[in-house]
Structure formats: C-alpha cells, structure tokens
Amino acid sequence: MARPDLETPEGRSAYRSELKRVGWKLRLGGFVLIVVAALLVVFAQEGRFGLTQDAVKVAYGMLFAGWILVITSIFQRTRHHKRRMAEGL
C-alpha cells in the first residue's frame, strides 16, 4: 500500500477513518467487559440479583481483561500507523 496522502483534508479524513477501523472489535469488546464489570461490582455491593462479594472478584478479572483488550487495540493501531507511514504495509 502506498503512503496515505495527508496533505489534503480529504486524505486526512480518509486516513483517520482507516485508523478508527483498526482494532475496533478489540476496543468494543474491552469496553463492554469494562462496563459489565463495573455494573457487576455495583450490583454486588448493593446485594442485588443475589450477587455476593465473590462476584466482585470475578468483576475485577473482567475489568483487567477489558483493559488488556483496549490496550492491545491501541498497540495494534499504533503498529499499523508506523507501518503505513513507512510504506511497509
């Protein structure tokens, strides 16, 4: 692939949308895990749905996994950008 044209507004816009598509599944999955983990902690603290403090431990694991997915997608996007700027993609 040729290096992106960042001299024109259209080229910058196209490249920005290209970067947004890189790793979007990982980012979305991580975000969902983080939100579900936060809700699980809140519900366990309030004792709703019969959740106990053991659910908080599971929620912290989900929170950790969610952040790992988000950080992985950031590294993936950065690697894509570096390779694209070096015309190595």
Chimera marker file (.cmm) of the C-alpha trace (Angstrom):
<marker_set name="trace">
<marker id="1" x="0.000" y="0.000" z="0.000" r="1" g="1" b="0" radius="0.5"/>
<marker id="2" x="1.196" y="3.482" z="-0.752" r="1" g="1" b="0" radius="0.5"/>
<marker id="3" x="1.708" y="6.042" z="1.939" r="1" g="1" b="0" radius="0.5"/>
<marker id="4" x="-1.502" y="7.949" z="2.777" r="1" g="1" b="0" radius="0.5"/>
<marker id="5" x="-1.984" y="11.446" z="1.389" r="1" g="1" b="0" radius="0.5"/>
<marker id="6" x="-2.060" y="13.675" z="4.462" r="1" g="1" b="0" radius="0.5"/>
<marker id="7" x="-1.651" y="16.928" z="2.539" r="1" g="1" b="0" radius="0.5"/>
<marker id="8" x="-5.355" y="17.309" z="1.720" r="1" g="1" b="0" radius="0.5"/>
<marker id="9" x="-8.301" y="17.423" z="4.130" r="1" g="1" b="0" radius="0.5"/>
<marker id="10" x="-9.928" y="14.524" z="2.261" r="1" g="1" b="0" radius="0.5"/>
<marker id="11" x="-6.799" y="12.399" z="2.595" r="1" g="1" b="0" radius="0.5"/>
<marker id="12" x="-6.512" y="13.126" z="6.305" r="1" g="1" b="0" radius="0.5"/>
<marker id="13" x="-10.178" y="12.309" z="6.809" r="1" g="1" b="0" radius="0.5"/>
<marker id="14" x="-9.845" y="9.030" z="4.911" r="1" g="1" b="0" radius="0.5"/>
<marker id="15" x="-6.755" y="8.036" z="6.885" r="1" g="1" b="0" radius="0.5"/>
<marker id="16" x="-8.427" y="8.961" z="10.178" r="1" g="1" b="0" radius="0.5"/>
<marker id="17" x="-11.378" y="6.707" z="9.357" r="1" g="1" b="0" radius="0.5"/>
<marker id="18" x="-8.946" y="3.951" z="8.335" r="1" g="1" b="0" radius="0.5"/>
<marker id="19" x="-7.214" y="4.172" z="11.718" r="1" g="1" b="0" radius="0.5"/>
<marker id="20" x="-10.556" y="4.059" z="13.518" r="1" g="1" b="0" radius="0.5"/>
<marker id="21" x="-11.309" y="0.710" z="11.860" r="1" g="1" b="0" radius="0.5"/>
<marker id="22" x="-8.047" y="-0.875" z="13.053" r="1" g="1" b="0" radius="0.5"/>
<marker id="23" x="-8.727" y="-2.897" z="16.191" r="1" g="1" b="0" radius="0.5"/>
<marker id="24" x="-12.306" y="-1.719" z="16.647" r="1" g="1" b="0" radius="0.5"/>
<marker id="25" x="-13.526" y="-5.180" z="17.653" r="1" g="1" b="0" radius="0.5"/>
<marker id="26" x="-10.963" y="-5.394" z="20.440" r="1" g="1" b="0" radius="0.5"/>
<marker id="27" x="-11.800" y="-1.881" z="21.647" r="1" g="1" b="0" radius="0.5"/>
<marker id="28" x="-15.522" y="-2.611" z="21.625" r="1" g="1" b="0" radius="0.5"/>
<marker id="29" x="-15.057" y="-5.932" z="23.400" r="1" g="1" b="0" radius="0.5"/>
<marker id="30" x="-12.859" y="-4.307" z="26.026" r="1" g="1" b="0" radius="0.5"/>
<marker id="31" x="-15.336" y="-1.504" z="26.573" r="1" g="1" b="0" radius="0.5"/>
<marker id="32" x="-18.206" y="-3.968" z="27.003" r="1" g="1" b="0" radius="0.5"/>
<marker id="33" x="-16.189" y="-6.007" z="29.513" r="1" g="1" b="0" radius="0.5"/>
<marker id="34" x="-15.331" y="-2.864" z="31.493" r="1" g="1" b="0" radius="0.5"/>
<marker id="35" x="-18.947" y="-1.690" z="31.637" r="1" g="1" b="0" radius="0.5"/>
<marker id="36" x="-20.276" y="-5.130" z="32.602" r="1" g="1" b="0" radius="0.5"/>
<marker id="37" x="-17.599" y="-5.463" z="35.288" r="1" g="1" b="0" radius="0.5"/>
<marker id="38" x="-18.482" y="-2.059" z="36.733" r="1" g="1" b="0" radius="0.5"/>
<marker id="39" x="-22.174" y="-2.961" z="36.831" r="1" g="1" b="0" radius="0.5"/>
<marker id="40" x="-21.347" y="-6.283" z="38.452" r="1" g="1" b="0" radius="0.5"/>
<marker id="41" x="-19.376" y="-4.546" z="41.204" r="1" g="1" b="0" radius="0.5"/>
<marker id="42" x="-22.194" y="-2.074" z="41.855" r="1" g="1" b="0" radius="0.5"/>
<marker id="43" x="-24.850" y="-4.777" z="41.953" r="1" g="1" b="0" radius="0.5"/>
<marker id="44" x="-22.736" y="-6.997" z="44.205" r="1" g="1" b="0" radius="0.5"/>
<marker id="45" x="-22.098" y="-4.128" z="46.621" r="1" g="1" b="0" radius="0.5"/>
<marker id="46" x="-25.848" y="-3.440" z="46.829" r="1" g="1" b="0" radius="0.5"/>
<marker id="47" x="-26.698" y="-7.153" z="47.066" r="1" g="1" b="0" radius="0.5"/>
<marker id="48" x="-28.968" y="-7.090" z="44.016" r="1" g="1" b="0" radius="0.5"/>
<marker id="49" x="-29.793" y="-10.202" z="41.993" r="1" g="1" b="0" radius="0.5"/>
<marker id="50" x="-28.401" y="-12.386" z="44.769" r="1" g="1" b="0" radius="0.5"/>
<marker id="51" x="-24.799" y="-11.426" z="43.995" r="1" g="1" b="0" radius="0.5"/>
<marker id="52" x="-22.260" y="-11.859" z="46.762" r="1" g="1" b="0" radius="0.5"/>
<marker id="53" x="-18.774" y="-10.474" z="47.297" r="1" g="1" b="0" radius="0.5"/>
<marker id="54" x="-17.411" y="-13.379" z="45.247" r="1" g="1" b="0" radius="0.5"/>
<marker id="55" x="-18.896" y="-11.671" z="42.198" r="1" g="1" b="0" radius="0.5"/>
<marker id="56" x="-16.620" y="-8.695" z="42.851" r="1" g="1" b="0" radius="0.5"/>
<marker id="57" x="-13.557" y="-10.901" z="42.359" r="1" g="1" b="0" radius="0.5"/>
<marker id="58" x="-14.942" y="-12.065" z="39.028" r="1" g="1" b="0" radius="0.5"/>
<marker id="59" x="-15.703" y="-8.460" z="38.104" r="1" g="1" b="0" radius="0.5"/>
<marker id="60" x="-12.113" y="-7.410" z="38.813" r="1" g="1" b="0" radius="0.5"/>
<marker id="61" x="-10.918" y="-10.159" z="36.496" r="1" g="1" b="0" radius="0.5"/>
<marker id="62" x="-13.290" y="-8.942" z="33.804" r="1" g="1" b="0" radius="0.5"/>
<marker id="63" x="-12.104" y="-5.381" z="34.358" r="1" g="1" b="0" radius="0.5"/>
<marker id="64" x="-8.496" y="-6.487" z="33.935" r="1" g="1" b="0" radius="0.5"/>
<marker id="65" x="-9.317" y="-8.415" z="30.746" r="1" g="1" b="0" radius="0.5"/>
<marker id="66" x="-11.248" y="-5.451" z="29.352" r="1" g="1" b="0" radius="0.5"/>
<marker id="67" x="-8.338" y="-3.081" z="29.846" r="1" g="1" b="0" radius="0.5"/>
<marker id="68" x="-5.959" y="-5.598" z="28.297" r="1" g="1" b="0" radius="0.5"/>
<marker id="69" x="-8.153" y="-5.676" z="25.187" r="1" g="1" b="0" radius="0.5"/>
<marker id="70" x="-8.293" y="-1.879" z="24.976" r="1" g="1" b="0" radius="0.5"/>
<marker id="71" x="-4.529" y="-1.507" z="25.405" r="1" g="1" b="0" radius="0.5"/>
<marker id="72" x="-3.916" y="-4.268" z="22.840" r="1" g="1" b="0" radius="0.5"/>
<marker id="73" x="-6.054" y="-2.433" z="20.291" r="1" g="1" b="0" radius="0.5"/>
<marker id="74" x="-4.095" y="0.770" z="20.920" r="1" g="1" b="0" radius="0.5"/>
<marker id="75" x="-0.806" y="-1.052" z="20.273" r="1" g="1" b="0" radius="0.5"/>
<marker id="76" x="-2.310" y="-2.627" z="17.162" r="1" g="1" b="0" radius="0.5"/>
<marker id="77" x="-3.386" y="0.758" z="15.814" r="1" g="1" b="0" radius="0.5"/>
<marker id="78" x="-0.003" y="2.325" z="16.594" r="1" g="1" b="0" radius="0.5"/>
<marker id="79" x="1.827" y="-0.510" z="14.825" r="1" g="1" b="0" radius="0.5"/>
<marker id="80" x="-0.470" y="-0.115" z="11.799" r="1" g="1" b="0" radius="0.5"/>
<marker id="81" x="0.212" y="3.625" z="11.693" r="1" g="1" b="0" radius="0.5"/>
<marker id="82" x="4.003" y="3.179" z="11.898" r="1" g="1" b="0" radius="0.5"/>
<marker id="83" x="3.993" y="0.545" z="9.175" r="1" g="1" b="0" radius="0.5"/>
<marker id="84" x="1.712" y="2.646" z="6.990" r="1" g="1" b="0" radius="0.5"/>
<marker id="85" x="3.898" y="5.737" z="7.346" r="1" g="1" b="0" radius="0.5"/>
<marker id="86" x="6.955" y="3.644" z="6.475" r="1" g="1" b="0" radius="0.5"/>
<marker id="87" x="5.121" y="2.268" z="3.418" r="1" g="1" b="0" radius="0.5"/>
<marker id="88" x="5.636" y="-1.252" z="4.712" r="1" g="1" b="0" radius="0.5"/>
<marker id="89" x="2.028" y="-2.371" z="4.773" r="1" g="1" b="0" radius="0.5"/>
<link id1="1" id2="2" r="1" g="1" b="0" radius="0.2"/>
<link id1="2" id2="3" r="1" g="1" b="0" radius="0.2"/>
<link id1="3" id2="4" r="1" g="1" b="0" radius="0.2"/>
<link id1="4" id2="5" r="1" g="1" b="0" radius="0.2"/>
<link id1="5" id2="6" r="1" g="1" b="0" radius="0.2"/>
<link id1="6" id2="7" r="1" g="1" b="0" radius="0.2"/>
<link id1="7" id2="8" r="1" g="1" b="0" radius="0.2"/>
<link id1="8" id2="9" r="1" g="1" b="0" radius="0.2"/>
<link id1="9" id2="10" r="1" g="1" b="0" radius="0.2"/>
<link id1="10" id2="11" r="1" g="1" b="0" radius="0.2"/>
<link id1="11" id2="12" r="1" g="1" b="0" radius="0.2"/>
<link id1="12" id2="13" r="1" g="1" b="0" radius="0.2"/>
<link id1="13" id2="14" r="1" g="1" b="0" radius="0.2"/>
<link id1="14" id2="15" r="1" g="1" b="0" radius="0.2"/>
<link id1="15" id2="16" r="1" g="1" b="0" radius="0.2"/>
<link id1="16" id2="17" r="1" g="1" b="0" radius="0.2"/>
<link id1="17" id2="18" r="1" g="1" b="0" radius="0.2"/>
<link id1="18" id2="19" r="1" g="1" b="0" radius="0.2"/>
<link id1="19" id2="20" r="1" g="1" b="0" radius="0.2"/>
<link id1="20" id2="21" r="1" g="1" b="0" radius="0.2"/>
<link id1="21" id2="22" r="1" g="1" b="0" radius="0.2"/>
<link id1="22" id2="23" r="1" g="1" b="0" radius="0.2"/>
<link id1="23" id2="24" r="1" g="1" b="0" radius="0.2"/>
<link id1="24" id2="25" r="1" g="1" b="0" radius="0.2"/>
<link id1="25" id2="26" r="1" g="1" b="0" radius="0.2"/>
<link id1="26" id2="27" r="1" g="1" b="0" radius="0.2"/>
<link id1="27" id2="28" r="1" g="1" b="0" radius="0.2"/>
<link id1="28" id2="29" r="1" g="1" b="0" radius="0.2"/>
<link id1="29" id2="30" r="1" g="1" b="0" radius="0.2"/>
<link id1="30" id2="31" r="1" g="1" b="0" radius="0.2"/>
<link id1="31" id2="32" r="1" g="1" b="0" radius="0.2"/>
<link id1="32" id2="33" r="1" g="1" b="0" radius="0.2"/>
<link id1="33" id2="34" r="1" g="1" b="0" radius="0.2"/>
<link id1="34" id2="35" r="1" g="1" b="0" radius="0.2"/>
<link id1="35" id2="36" r="1" g="1" b="0" radius="0.2"/>
<link id1="36" id2="37" r="1" g="1" b="0" radius="0.2"/>
<link id1="37" id2="38" r="1" g="1" b="0" radius="0.2"/>
<link id1="38" id2="39" r="1" g="1" b="0" radius="0.2"/>
<link id1="39" id2="40" r="1" g="1" b="0" radius="0.2"/>
<link id1="40" id2="41" r="1" g="1" b="0" radius="0.2"/>
<link id1="41" id2="42" r="1" g="1" b="0" radius="0.2"/>
<link id1="42" id2="43" r="1" g="1" b="0" radius="0.2"/>
<link id1="43" id2="44" r="1" g="1" b="0" radius="0.2"/>
<link id1="44" id2="45" r="1" g="1" b="0" radius="0.2"/>
<link id1="45" id2="46" r="1" g="1" b="0" radius="0.2"/>
<link id1="46" id2="47" r="1" g="1" b="0" radius="0.2"/>
<link id1="47" id2="48" r="1" g="1" b="0" radius="0.2"/>
<link id1="48" id2="49" r="1" g="1" b="0" radius="0.2"/>
<link id1="49" id2="50" r="1" g="1" b="0" radius="0.2"/>
<link id1="50" id2="51" r="1" g="1" b="0" radius="0.2"/>
<link id1="51" id2="52" r="1" g="1" b="0" radius="0.2"/>
<link id1="52" id2="53" r="1" g="1" b="0" radius="0.2"/>
<link id1="53" id2="54" r="1" g="1" b="0" radius="0.2"/>
<link id1="54" id2="55" r="1" g="1" b="0" radius="0.2"/>
<link id1="55" id2="56" r="1" g="1" b="0" radius="0.2"/>
<link id1="56" id2="57" r="1" g="1" b="0" radius="0.2"/>
<link id1="57" id2="58" r="1" g="1" b="0" radius="0.2"/>
<link id1="58" id2="59" r="1" g="1" b="0" radius="0.2"/>
<link id1="59" id2="60" r="1" g="1" b="0" radius="0.2"/>
<link id1="60" id2="61" r="1" g="1" b="0" radius="0.2"/>
<link id1="61" id2="62" r="1" g="1" b="0" radius="0.2"/>
<link id1="62" id2="63" r="1" g="1" b="0" radius="0.2"/>
<link id1="63" id2="64" r="1" g="1" b="0" radius="0.2"/>
<link id1="64" id2="65" r="1" g="1" b="0" radius="0.2"/>
<link id1="65" id2="66" r="1" g="1" b="0" radius="0.2"/>
<link id1="66" id2="67" r="1" g="1" b="0" radius="0.2"/>
<link id1="67" id2="68" r="1" g="1" b="0" radius="0.2"/>
<link id1="68" id2="69" r="1" g="1" b="0" radius="0.2"/>
<link id1="69" id2="70" r="1" g="1" b="0" radius="0.2"/>
<link id1="70" id2="71" r="1" g="1" b="0" radius="0.2"/>
<link id1="71" id2="72" r="1" g="1" b="0" radius="0.2"/>
<link id1="72" id2="73" r="1" g="1" b="0" radius="0.2"/>
<link id1="73" id2="74" r="1" g="1" b="0" radius="0.2"/>
<link id1="74" id2="75" r="1" g="1" b="0" radius="0.2"/>
<link id1="75" id2="76" r="1" g="1" b="0" radius="0.2"/>
<link id1="76" id2="77" r="1" g="1" b="0" radius="0.2"/>
<link id1="77" id2="78" r="1" g="1" b="0" radius="0.2"/>
<link id1="78" id2="79" r="1" g="1" b="0" radius="0.2"/>
<link id1="79" id2="80" r="1" g="1" b="0" radius="0.2"/>
<link id1="80" id2="81" r="1" g="1" b="0" radius="0.2"/>
<link id1="81" id2="82" r="1" g="1" b="0" radius="0.2"/>
<link id1="82" id2="83" r="1" g="1" b="0" radius="0.2"/>
<link id1="83" id2="84" r="1" g="1" b="0" radius="0.2"/>
<link id1="84" id2="85" r="1" g="1" b="0" radius="0.2"/>
<link id1="85" id2="86" r="1" g="1" b="0" radius="0.2"/>
<link id1="86" id2="87" r="1" g="1" b="0" radius="0.2"/>
<link id1="87" id2="88" r="1" g="1" b="0" radius="0.2"/>
<link id1="88" id2="89" r="1" g="1" b="0" radius="0.2"/>
</marker_set>
